[in-house]
Amino acid sequence: MTENFRLSEELELFRRTVRELAEAKIAPRAAEIDAKDEYPHDMHQLLVRNDLMAIGYPEEFGGSGGLLEFCVFIEEICRVSAGVSLIPVVSRLGSMPVMLAGNEDQKKELIGGVVRGDRQLAYCLTEPESGSDAAAMRSRAVRDGDSWVLNGQKRFITNAGIANAYTYFAVTDPDGSAARSTRWGSADRRRARCCSITTLRQPRTFSAR
Ligand SMILES: Cc1cc2nc3c(=O)[nH]c(=O)nc-3n(C[C@H](O)[C@H](O)[C@H](O)COP(=O)(O)OP(=O)(O)OC[C@H]3O[C@@H](n4cnc5c(N)ncnc54)[C@H](O)[C@@H]3O)c2cc1C
């Protein structure tokens, strides 16, 4: 590493601590997890018990550390098991829209839940006919009084069936102009028609591959 970019002593200490845990507790399970193609609930609990699911989330929701800590943490888990590293990464993917656009109650429940270990999230953007071109999504969310009626199909959703909260993208305004744009920036602005997020606790059906 060059002099221009050196991690602080505190971060290096954090790296060593995560590495010791990963080598002692995750590495011995890694081959078995891959061979059995199983979801390692025990590894999720290990990360929770060691306060590692809190890394990279705001302190007000029980989190600690920033993005750099999160990268060091994931790097060290990946070093012994790419599969286990996805446990915090995928929940973070599902949490990101909540952090950007969720209300305080959602943040407390979902981000706090990830930190405490009682929530695992999934991020539902891709559909059978929309991948890179997310703005082509067909999922629709239609207002019905105080609620939304959501219809659509997703695929390739990591954590589907494991997660107990799903961040689901759907179009709320199919005729909206580009000027109205998206509520956050992942959809193609050329065709933006107001892409919204909602978080489901129990999707009725799920197309998971
Ligand atoms: C292991 C795995 C896990 C995943 N987990 C999730 C998840 O948790 N949540 C979720 O929402 N999605 C998930 N996905 C889906 C993933 O985000 C999509 O596969 C991705 O967005 C690409 O979409 P697609 O497969 O439909 O390919 P397409 O978008 O159809 O692309 C196919 C090919 O065409 C190329 N291409 C596309 N557009 C252009 C263009 N304009 N110009 C030139 N080339 C182009 C692409 O580079 C690619 O090579 C996952 C996918 C995998 C493989």
The ligand as an SDF file (V2000), in Angstrom:
LIG
                    3D

 53 58  0  0  0  0  0  0  0  0999 V2000
  -25.9510  -14.1590   -8.6780 C   0  0  0  0  0  0  0  0  0  0  0  0
  -26.9290  -13.0600   -8.9690 C   0  0  0  0  0  0  0  0  0  0  0  0
  -27.5830  -12.4370   -7.9260 C   0  0  0  0  0  0  0  0  0  0  0  0
  -28.4960  -11.4190   -8.2040 C   0  0  0  0  0  0  0  0  0  0  0  0
  -29.1390  -10.8050   -7.1470 N   0  0  0  0  0  0  0  0  0  0  0  0
  -30.0500   -9.8550   -7.4170 C   0  0  0  0  0  0  0  0  0  0  0  0
  -30.7890   -9.2600   -6.3490 C   0  0  0  0  0  0  0  0  0  0  0  0
  -30.6050   -9.5440   -5.1820 O   0  0  0  0  0  0  0  0  0  0  0  0
  -31.7080   -8.3110   -6.6630 N   0  0  0  0  0  0  0  0  0  0  0  0
  -31.9620   -7.9170   -7.9570 C   0  0  0  0  0  0  0  0  0  0  0  0
  -32.7980   -7.0560   -8.1550 O   0  0  0  0  0  0  0  0  0  0  0  0
  -31.2770   -8.4750   -8.9820 N   0  0  0  0  0  0  0  0  0  0  0  0
  -30.3430   -9.4320   -8.7430 C   0  0  0  0  0  0  0  0  0  0  0  0
  -29.6550  -10.0140   -9.7830 N   0  0  0  0  0  0  0  0  0  0  0  0
  -29.9700   -9.6100  -11.1330 C   0  0  0  0  0  0  0  0  0  0  0  0
  -28.9340   -8.7010  -11.7470 C   0  0  0  0  0  0  0  0  0  0  0  0
  -28.9700   -7.4230  -11.1430 O   0  0  0  0  0  0  0  0  0  0  0  0
  -29.2410   -8.6590  -13.2420 C   0  0  0  0  0  0  0  0  0  0  0  0
  -28.8520   -9.9200  -13.7420 O   0  0  0  0  0  0  0  0  0  0  0  0
  -28.5170   -7.5590  -13.9590 C   0  0  0  0  0  0  0  0  0  0  0  0
  -29.1430   -6.3280  -13.6730 O   0  0  0  0  0  0  0  0  0  0  0  0
  -28.4880   -7.7870  -15.4800 C   0  0  0  0  0  0  0  0  0  0  0  0
  -29.7690   -7.9930  -15.9540 O   0  0  0  0  0  0  0  0  0  0  0  0
  -30.0930   -9.2050  -16.9620 P   0  0  0  0  0  0  0  0  0  0  0  0
  -29.5400  -10.4710  -16.3800 O   0  0  0  0  0  0  0  0  0  0  0  0
  -31.5430   -9.1530  -17.2960 O   0  0  0  0  0  0  0  0  0  0  0  0
  -29.2180   -8.9120  -18.2480 O   0  0  0  0  0  0  0  0  0  0  0  0
  -29.4950   -7.8080  -19.3760 P   0  0  0  0  0  0  0  0  0  0  0  0
  -29.7810   -6.4910  -18.7560 O   0  0  0  0  0  0  0  0  0  0  0  0
  -30.5200   -8.3700  -20.3220 O   0  0  0  0  0  0  0  0  0  0  0  0
  -28.0880   -7.7870  -20.0860 O   0  0  0  0  0  0  0  0  0  0  0  0
  -27.6230   -8.8880  -20.8780 C   0  0  0  0  0  0  0  0  0  0  0  0
  -26.3490   -8.4920  -21.5620 C   0  0  0  0  0  0  0  0  0  0  0  0
  -26.5480   -7.3490  -22.4270 O   0  0  0  0  0  0  0  0  0  0  0  0
  -25.6330   -6.3140  -22.0770 C   0  0  0  0  0  0  0  0  0  0  0  0
  -26.3190   -5.0100  -22.1870 N   0  0  0  0  0  0  0  0  0  0  0  0
  -27.4040   -4.6080  -21.5200 C   0  0  0  0  0  0  0  0  0  0  0  0
  -27.7570   -3.3590  -21.8810 N   0  0  0  0  0  0  0  0  0  0  0  0
  -26.8560   -2.9720  -22.7970 C   0  0  0  0  0  0  0  0  0  0  0  0
  -26.6770   -1.7760  -23.5620 C   0  0  0  0  0  0  0  0  0  0  0  0
  -27.5080   -0.7440  -23.4600 N   0  0  0  0  0  0  0  0  0  0  0  0
  -25.6310   -1.7190  -24.4110 N   0  0  0  0  0  0  0  0  0  0  0  0
  -24.7800   -2.7700  -24.5450 C   0  0  0  0  0  0  0  0  0  0  0  0
  -24.9080   -3.9150  -23.8470 N   0  0  0  0  0  0  0  0  0  0  0  0
  -25.9320   -4.0270  -23.0040 C   0  0  0  0  0  0  0  0  0  0  0  0
  -25.2210   -6.5880  -20.6190 C   0  0  0  0  0  0  0  0  0  0  0  0
  -23.9440   -6.0560  -20.3410 O   0  0  0  0  0  0  0  0  0  0  0  0
  -25.2110   -8.1120  -20.5960 C   0  0  0  0  0  0  0  0  0  0  0  0
  -24.0040   -8.6250  -21.1080 O   0  0  0  0  0  0  0  0  0  0  0  0
  -28.7410  -11.0110   -9.5320 C   0  0  0  0  0  0  0  0  0  0  0  0
  -28.0690  -11.6410  -10.5810 C   0  0  0  0  0  0  0  0  0  0  0  0
  -27.1830  -12.6640  -10.3040 C   0  0  0  0  0  0  0  0  0  0  0  0
  -26.4710  -13.3210  -11.4640 C   0  0  0  0  0  0  0  0  0  0  0  0
  1  2  1  0
  2  3  1  0
  2 52  2  0
  3  4  2  0
  4  5  1  0
  4 50  1  0
  5  6  2  0
  6  7  1  0
  6 13  1  0
  7  8  2  0
  7  9  1  0
  9 10  1  0
 10 11  2  0
 10 12  1  0
 12 13  2  0
 13 14  1  0
 14 15  1  0
 14 50  1  0
 15 16  1  0
 16 17  1  0
 16 18  1  0
 18 19  1  0
 18 20  1  0
 20 21  1  0
 20 22  1  0
 22 23  1  0
 23 24  1  0
 24 25  2  0
 24 26  1  0
 24 27  1  0
 27 28  1  0
 28 29  2  0
 28 30  1  0
 28 31  1  0
 31 32  1  0
 32 33  1  0
 33 34  1  0
 33 48  1  0
 34 35  1  0
 35 36  1  0
 35 46  1  0
 36 37  1  0
 36 45  1  0
 37 38  2  0
 38 39  1  0
 39 40  1  0
 39 45  2  0
 40 41  1  0
 40 42  2  0
 42 43  1  0
 43 44  2  0
 44 45  1  0
 46 47  1  0
 46 48  1  0
 48 49  1  0
 50 51  2  0
 51 52  1  0
 52 53  1  0
M  END
$$$$
